[in-house]
Amino acid sequence: MLICKFILLNFIYIGKAKTYTLLFVSNKYDKMAYLKFDSAQLVNLEYSLNREILRTNRGGSYACTTIVGCNTRKYHGLLICPVAKYDGERFVFLSSLDETVIQQNNEFNLSIHKYHGDSYFPKGHKYLREFEIETVPSATYRIGGVILKKELLLVENEEQILIKYTLEDSNSPTKLRFRPFLAFRNIHELTHANMVANTKILKIPNGIKTKLYSDLPSLHIQLSKDAEFVQVPDWYYNIEYAKELERGYDFKEDLFVPGYFEVDIKKGESIIVSASLNESDASTFKKKFTSELKKRTPRDSYKNCLINAAHQFIVRKDNKTEVIAGYPWFGTWGRDTFIALPGLTLAIDEPDTFLEVFDTMIGKMNGGLFPNMGNDNSPAFNSVDAPLWFFWALQQYAEYANNYAELWEKYSKPMKAILNGFRDGLPFNIKMQDNGLIYAGAPGKALTWMDAVVGGVPITPRVGCPVEINALWYNALKFTLLLAEKANDQKFIKAWKNVPEKVASSFINEFWDNDKGYLADYVNGDFKDWAVRPNMVIATSLTYSPLTDEMKKSIIDLVTNKLLTPRGLRTLSPKHPNYIGVYEGDQATRDAIYHQGTVWPWLLEHYCNGYLKLHKKSGVSHVQKILESFEEEMTLNGIGTISEIYNGAPPHQGKGTISQAWSVSALLQIWKMIEQFKAIKL
């Protein structure tokens, strides 16, 4: 829970000047940090081990661990970087850095690792007095008369982490000892003691250089102050990752420790430890830490937490700008990119970033499809909806920038390629039928966002005409014709002008049922799936929809009653026999539950948009309650960000990744909607 209890009063969005004003009232402790944890919370491992911190360098590298520094996932570490030789796959180089305070020959180890059973050693978390994350993660330890502050900072666009230690108080001479735990392995794997690892180190200015395996980059560990390095190579066996055990994966790892640094520190003095894939000038560490600190947007409010979280998904590297779908294990996904992009950029007034990502994605397009996942050397083009979300994302930009004619000149070629591909036929039987609707499906494939596959069998295959695909198709056609009309492209207009009307008519005939009052989830010939799922809500949100307002209201009411939770929309009604309310178990079990009742926050953007389009200003209070309810998530799971999914059953515990792009994007979009509707004069 927050040390300060904040109540949201108002948010003022002022033009394009990036000015955000958040007005809060506090019932106590007005000047305390927004994200702060006290000793009682930190020493309670049941509490603290379920709260994780994430920092990225905006270039593909990240640092991630718990607020007490105990790694609970194989994806945790202090320096995790992409390696070009392995197609940008990310590798854990520095897993952790154990610190020991030495006074009068007494040693106090501040670190913590989990071993077999419930054994934690050493139990350094007992010395923690507070942990706060307003600018950078900052921990304060107290050992008798010693007060030591530790700050973590990942350098922007460099593979380097700087860890600053400041001795704020001490009553006798003090030494610090630093023991690096090395992994040198892919984030999805675990390492074990072996005879292949190169355990030798090389001395470099103020530090060491080590390279456990010849095919990976070297790790350089240096201090801002000259320090003795004592070479004591050893493997630490069977360190356990509790979250991997919960998720049914291998969970034990051996980590290599080459030795330790030892250095004197005086009261008031700061020492910086750098871990980097490149050797650095140690004399610059303090200046670099200060300059990097000035770049950070403080996480001193709900809104600023979301802005910071949004920035962490944007990766600029090798003349490309991409969106990471989620941390700590997702890469770049085409569908997720287009769905999340407007919220991550336009909602916080960063249109240039939108265009950078958009143009990067166009460069990956192949025959009307975008890569759904995989790296540049082995992309998987198995998403029927990514190309349609492409149109939707561009539509958001057009409405933001109001430059429709310019967009046709720049983007008509890929837009035409996609439409022609859908009309004429694409892989996986993606093709426009005679009635204008889009059919998609192939054995063993799940082509929509409900894409879980277990044992080669899709859990929700939805083969045929999925409802959101065809709603997006209609919207894409209408939007493209609008651009063509503004640019006076008569050839295109003539070829496509009659298609939307056919699609709209077929959409109502195939998906709508007057008696039921909602849309089928998908249709295939005479078969119609009437399971109550959230996909239909997208049809209420789009700028162009075949639905009447009466139909939209009926859908919104049903979704509100059956699927809405404080954390998003359930993927299946609890009344359905296949509904499962708790997301847990091994990978196969979890994948089978993924879209069978699990809650997804990203869907709220479309629910709230559809709701506000119907209720206008009178609907703002309902939507604002949804937005405000998420503020408590700032201190849960991933601190300052939003999880990928939540349990369908109360209390809707966060699951999946600790920070998901389209989850954060949805809340930023909702925030923007609220302010736009508040500004409407009755």
N, C-alpha and C positions, 0 to 999 in steps of 0.2 A: 504494500500500500504506500501511497505518497506520504512523506513526512508533512508536506503542506497539502491541505485539502483545497483545491481550486474549483471554482464554479464559473463556467463560461457564461459571460453576459452578452458579448457582442464581438463580431469580427468585421472590420472595415477594410474593404478592398478598394484601393485608390488607383484607378487608371492603370497605366503601364509602368508606373514608377517603382514597382516592387516594394511598395510601402504596405506593411501589414500591421494593423493595430489590434492587439488582443486585450480586452478588458476583463480582468479577473478580480474577484474578491476572495480573500482568504479568511478563514475563521481563526487563524493563528499563524504565527511565525512568518510574517509578511516577506522577510528578506531571505528566506531559506531557498536553496536550490530547488528547481522544479523536479529534477530526477535525483533523488538522494535516498540512501539507505543507511540505517543506523546499525550499531553493533548487535543489537538484539535480533535483527533480521538477518545479518550476515553470518552469525554463528549458528543459526538454524539452517542446517544443510538441506532439509526438506524444502525450505523456502528459497535459499540462495542458489542452489544448483539448478533450479528451474527458471532462472533468470539469466539471459545471455546478452552479451554485448557484441556488436558488429561494427567494424570500421573497414572502409574500402579506400583504395588509392585512386579511384576513377580510371584505372588503367588495367583492371582485371585482377589485381592482388587484393587480399583482405586479411584481417585479423579477427578472430572470433573465439570467445571463451565465456565462462560464467563470470558473474560479478565477484566471485571469490578466487578466480584464477584456476579452478579445478576443471580440466577438460572432461567433458562428459560425452563428446562425440568424436568420431574419427575425423570429422570436418573441422574440429577446433585446432587452433594454433595461433602463434603470434606473427608468423610470416608465412603466408600461403600465396604462391605466385604461379602465373601461367608459364609454361615452358614451350617455346616455339617448336622445338624438335618434336614434341608430342602433340602437335596441332592445337596448341593453346590449352591443353589439359592442365589443371592446377595441381600443384604439388605442395605438401607441407614440408617446409624446411626447418624452421624453428618451432618445435611443438610448445615448449614452455621455457621459462627462465626462472630457476629457483634462486631465491634471495635468502641470505643468512646475515643477521646482525650479530656482530661479535663484540662483546664488551667484557673486559677483565677475565678473559679466557672462557667466558660463557657464550654458548652459541644458541641463537634463536632463529629457527628456520621459518620463514614466512610463507612457504609454498604449501600445496596440498595436492595429493594424487590419491586415486582410489585403487585399492587392491582387492584381493579375493574377499567375497562376502561384503560386509559393511565396514571393512578396514580402510581407514583413511590415514595416510602418513606422508609427510609430517602434517600436523594439524595447525598450520600457520594462520588459518582463518580466525583462530581464537584471539589473535592480536589485532584484528581489524576493528577500527573504531567507526569509520564511515567510508562510504563509497558514493561518489556523485559523478554525473555525466553531463554537466551543463555545456562544456566546450569539448574536453577530451575526458576519457575515463580516468578517474583519479581516486586512488585508495590511500587512506591514512591509517598507519599502523602505530600502536603504542606498546612498547615493551619496557616496563618500569619507567625510568625517566627519559627514555628515547621516544621521540615522535618522528616518524619517517613517512614522507609523502611520496607516492609513486604515480606518475602520469604516463599514459600511453598515447603515442601519436604516430599514425601511419602517414608517411610523406606522400603528398599528392603526385601522381604520375611517376613515382619511383618505387622500385622494389626495396623499400627500406622502412623499418620501424625504429622509432626513437623512444626509449624508455628513460624518463627523467626521475632521478631519486634526489629528494631534498631532505637533509637532516634538519628538521625544524627545531628540535630541542635534544639535548643530551647532557648528562651530568658527569661523563667521563669519556676518555678516548674511545673512538668507535671505528670499527672496520666493517666493510660490506664484502660479502662473498657472493659471486654469481656463478651458477652452475647451469650451462645450456643443455637442454634435452633436444636431441636432433632426431628427425624422422626421415627426411629425404624420400618421400613416397607420394604416390597419387592420392588425392583426397578420398577416393572411393575404396582404397585398399588399406591394409595394415602391414606393418613391418615387424620382423622378428630377428633376433640375434643370428648372425651368419658370418661365414668366413670370407665372404666376397667384399664386404664393406671395407673401404679404405679408412682405417682409424687414425691415420697420421694427420698431423696438423702442421701448418706453416706459420711462422711468426710474421706478422705485418705490423706496421706502426700502430701502437696502442691496442694490439689485439691479435687475433688469429684468423687463419683462412682454412676452411675445411671442405672436403668434397667426398662424401661417402661413396658415391658411385660415379664412374667416369662419364656417363651419358647425361649427367645433370650439372647445372651450374654450381659454382662454388658459393659457399656462405661465408660472409665476412662479419666477424663479431669484434667490435672495437669500442673502446671507452673514451670519453672526452678527457680523461685523466690517465696518465701513465699508470699501469697496474701490472702486478705480477700475475702470470698465468702458470698455474701448476698443472702439469699434464698427468692426469690420472684416468686413462681410458677405461671405460666400463659400460656394460649394458645394464639397464634397469628393466627387470623382467615383469611381465604380466600386469602392466598398468591397464586398468579396466575403464571402459567407456559405458556408463550406465544407459545412456539413451540408445546406444546400438544394441545392447542386450534387450531393452524394451521392444526394439523394432525387429528383433529376430535375426540380427546379423552377428558376424564374428565381432567380439568386443574386447579382446585382449591383445595388447601390443607390447613389444620390447623397444625401448628407446635408448639411443647411444649418447653417453655423456663423455666428451673428450677430456674433461678436467674442470678446473674452476679458476676464475679471476678473484683476486683479493686486493682491496684498495682501502686506504684510510680515507675517512670523511670527517670534516669538521662541522660543528654547529653552524647552520646557515649556508652551508655549501651544497651545491647541486652537482651531481655526476650523471652523465647521460651514457646509456648503453645503446649502441647502434647494431642492428642486425640487417644485413643488406646483401644483395646478390652482386654488389660492386664494392670495391674498396673505396673508402672515403677519406677525406682530410678530417681527422678527429678534432682539429682546432675549430672547425666550423659548426660542430654539432649544436652548441648552445644558441648560436645566432640562427641556425636553421630551425631549431625548435621554436624559437620566438616568432620568426617570420611565418612559419606554417600555422602557428596558433592564431595569428591575426586573420587568417583566411577563413577560419571556422565560423559558421553561423551557430550561435548559442542555442542549445536545446533547452530554452528557458520557457517554453510554452507548448501547448498541444500542437498548434499550427507549425511552429518551427521544428518540432520533432518530425512532422510529416514532410516538411520541405527537405530536411536533412536526409530522411529516409529515401525520398524521391531521387535526390542527387546520387545516392550510393548505387543505384541501379544503372546509371549511365556510365559506359566505359568507352573511353577514347584511346585507340591504339592503332598504329599502322595505318593512319589516314582513314580509319573507319570509326563510326560512332554507333554503338550498339546498346541494347537493353538486356541486362541480366534478368532472367525471369524470376529468380528467387535465390536467396542465400540461406544456408551455405552450400547447397549442392547443385542447383540448376545452372545451366548455361544460357545461351541465347535461343529463344524459341520465337518463331515467326508469329504465331497466333497471339501469344502473350505480348509481344512487342507492340503490335498494332492496337490491341485492346488497352494496354497500359499507357501508350505514348501520349495521348492528349492530357491525361491527368498529371503525368510526370513532367510535362513541359508547359503546355498552354495554360493549365490551371494556376501555375505559378509564374506566368508571364515570361516564358523562355522559348519563344518561337524559333529562334535560330537552332536550338538543340533539336527541336521537332524535325526541322528540315534536314539536319545532319543525319539523324537516325533514319528518316524516311528515305533519303537518297542512298544510304548504305544498304537498306533492305531491297531497294529496286535493283541494285547491282547484283543481288543474289537470286533474283527472279529467274525462273526457267520454265518457258512454255506456259505462262499463265499461272504458275504455282510458286509459292514461297517455301523455303525450307522450314519445316515445322520444328526440327531439332537436329542435333548433330553438328559437327564442325564443318569448316569450309571444304575440307577434303572428302568428307563422307556425309553430305546432307541427306535428310529424309524429307521428301516432298509429299507427306501423307496427311495433309490438312486441307479439307475442303473449304473451311471457313476463313483461313488466313487471308486469301485474296479478297474476300468480301469485307473483312475488317479493315483491309487496306483502304477501300473506298470510304468506309465509315470514318477512319482516322483522318483522311484527307478532307472529308466533309467538315470535321470539327475545326481543322485549320482554316478552311475557307470561311466558315462563319466567324472565326476569331479575327482573321486578317482582312476579310471582305475584299478579296482580290481574285474573284472567280475567273475572269478572262485570262489573267496571267497563268493560273493553274492549268488551264487547258493547253496552253502553249508548251508548258513544261512537262506535264504528266499525261497528255492524251495518248501517247504511244503505249505506255504500260497499261493504261486503263483499257484501251481498245484490245490489247493482247489478252487481257484477262477475260473480258466479255466474249471475245471471239472463241477463246478456249472453252469457256463454259457452254457456249452455244454449240460448238462443233464437236466437243468431246475431249476429255483429259484422262490421264491414268486413273485407275480405281473406279472406272465406270462413272466418272463425273460428267454429266451431260444434261443439257436442257431438254426436257421432254416436249412433245408436241403441244401440250397445254401450257408451256412456258415455265413450269416448275423445274427445279434442279433436283436431279436424282444423283445419289452417290452411294457407293458401297462395294466392297470386295471381300472375299472370304478371309477371315483372320485379321481384318483391319477395322479399326475404329477411327473414323476420319473427322469426327466433330470434337469439340472440347471435352466431351465425355469419352475419354480415350483409353480407359484402363483395360489392359489385356492380361489375362491369367492363363498360363499354360497354352498360349497361342490362341485363346478364345476371348474375344471382346466381351466385357461384362455388359455394356450397353452399346451394341453394334449400330443400332438405329439405321439399318440399311434401308434405303428408299429416299423419301423426301423429308428431311428433318425440318421442323417448324422454323427455327431461328435462321437456318441457311436460306430458306426461301423468303423470309422477312428481310434479311440482309440483301438478298438478290434484288428484290423489288426496290429497296432503298438505293442500292448501287445504280440501278438503271435510271431511276428518276434523277439522282444527283448528277450522273454523267450527262444525261440529256440537258440538264440545266446549264452545265458548263459549255456544252456544245452550242446551245442556243445563244449564250452570251458571246461566244467566239464566232457565231454564224457558220458553223461547220455543217453545211446542208447535207453533205454526203452521209455523214454519220447519222444525222437526225432522220433522214429518209429511211435508213436501214433499220433503225431501232425504235422509232417513235410509237409504233403500235404494240410493242412487246409489253410494256408495263401494264397496260389495261388488261391484256390477256393473263398476265401473272396475277394481278389483283383478283380477277374473277375466279381463277382456278384456286388461289389461296383460300378464299372464303368457302368455295364449294368443297374443297378437300379437307381443310383443317377445322372449320368452325361447326359447332353443333348448337343449335338454338336451345335445345332442352338442357344440355349440359352447361352451356354458358361459358365454355372455354375452348381452347385449341388443342387438337391432338398433338402429341409430342413428335410423332413422325407418321407418315403414311407410306404404304407400299402396296400398290394395286388396291385391292379391296380391303386390305388390313389397315386398321388405324389403332395406334397405341394411345389409350386415354389415361395412362398413368399421369398423375398430377406432378409435373416437373416444372422447374423455373424457366426453361428455355422460351416459353411463350411470352414471358414478360418483356423480352427484347423487342417484340413486335409493338409493344405499347410505347417504347422509348424512342424509336427511330423518327427522324425528321419526316420521312415518307413512310406511311404505313397503310396497308389495305384495309385496316380495321376502322370501324366507326367508333365514336366516343362511347357509345353504349357498350360495345364489345370490349373496349379497353377497360371500362369501369368494372365490368363483370370479371375480367381477368385479374385486375388489380385487387378486387375484393377477395377473390378466391386465394390468390397468392398471399395476401395479408393474413387470411384465416388459417391457411394450411402450411405455408412454407416460411413465413417471416419469423426470424429470431433476432435477438439483439446483436448478433454477430454476422448476419447475412441471411441468405435464402437457403433452405434445405434443398437438396437435389432430388428429393422424393418425399411425398406426403407420408407422415407417420401412419396414416390409415392403410397404406399399401402393404401387402404381405411381405414384400422384399425389403422393406425399410429396416435399416440398422442405425441406431442412434449414437453408438460409440465407435470411434475410429481407433482400433488397436489391433495388436497381433503381429504376425510375421508379414513379410512383404506381400505374399499372395493373398493373405486374409485382408490386409489393409487395402490392397488394390481392388478387391471385390467389394469393399465398403465405400470406396472413394466417391462414387456418384449414386449411392443408394441411401441417401439421407444425410450425408456429411454436409456441413454448412460452408458456403463460399462467400466471402465478403464482396468479391468483385461484382457479383450480380446485383448488389444494392444500388450501384450507379444507375442501372436500367430500371430497377423498381422505383427508385426515388424520382428519376426523370419522368417516368410514366405517371407516377402519382401526382407530381407537380403540374404536369401538362393538363391533367384533369381538374385538379382542385385549385390550381393557381396559388395566389397568395394565402388562401385559407389553409392550404396544405403544408405550409412552411413549418408550423409547430411540430407536426408529426415527423417530418423529415429531420428537423433539427434535433429532436430527441434521439433519433437513430445515430446521428453524428456525435452527439455529446456522450452517448453511452459507450463509445469506443475510447474515450479519454483514459479510462482505467487501464486499457491495454498498453499504455505507454510504460507501465512498470511491470508488465507481465511478459513472459516468453522472451521475445526479442525486445530489449529495452528501447523505447522510442520509435518503434515501428509496428507493423501489423503482420500477423501470421498468415500463412497460406489458407488454412482451413480451420474449422472448429467442429466439435462434436455436435451432432444434431440434437442430442438430448441435453437438457439443462444439467450443469451450469455452463454448457457450451465452452469447454476447455479448448484452448488453442492447440492445434496439431500441425503436422507437416513442417514446412520451412518456417523459420522464425521471422523472415522478412520477405514478403512476396510483392512483386512490382504492381500487379493489377489490384491487389488489396489496398495498397497505399494510394494508388492512382484513383480508385473509386472514391475514397474519402475526400481527396482533394477536389475531385469533380463535384461531389455532393456539396462541399463547402462553397464552391463557386456558384452552384445552382441556387443555394439558399440566398446568397447575397443578390443575385440577379432578380429573384422573385421578390425579395424584400424591397428592392429599388423600384418596383412597379407601383405607379400611383393609381389608386382606385378611382 
